[in-house]
Amino acid sequence: MVLIRLCKIALVATIAVFFTLVAFGNITDYGTNWAFVQHVLAMDTIFPDSTLRWRAITDERLQTAGYVAIIATEGAIALVLWAGVTRMLAAMRTPGFRRARATAVLGLTLGILLYGGGFVVIGGEWFAMWQSKTWNGQSTAFAFIGWISAVLIILLLPEQEEEP
């Protein structure tokens, strides 16, 4: 059972490293993804005849607030996941491991909400990101959702009792 738990912890730690690197990258290379957020919110690369353009946010202050919120969320998710890894490691050999997973479950769920709610629903549908050939991050978001969801499912799988 310890090996199974170590595997679950390692999977969560991998997602924690991912969110740590994403937040770090967005802070240290601010401009790269800033361009992505700016174009998605401005809706300046969607279909030219789209009637959805009224939804666009072109005020740079609001765009900046949105980008900062994304980066803060990524950082918060990383912290929650690292806390989950720490709690699971501390409880790895105890009956309390099941309860210790709760923090990691929260972090993984927040990750799915960021990419699902933020990038697929808000970015993809509200800001019509799917119409942009240049600034469409939906397939990447779906890949992240799938990966994080797989780890969440594995983490929540019940563990069988070890044989004597």
Secondary structure, DSSP 4 states (H G I P E B T S, - for coil): -HHHHHHHHHHHHHHHHHHHHHHHHHHHTHHHHHHHHHHHHHTTTS-TT-TTGGG----HHHHHHHHHHHHHHHHHHHHHHHHHHHHHHHTTTSTTHHHHHHHHHHHHHHHHHIIIIIIIIIIIIIT-GGG-SSS--HHHHHHHHHHHHHHHHHHHSPPPPPP-
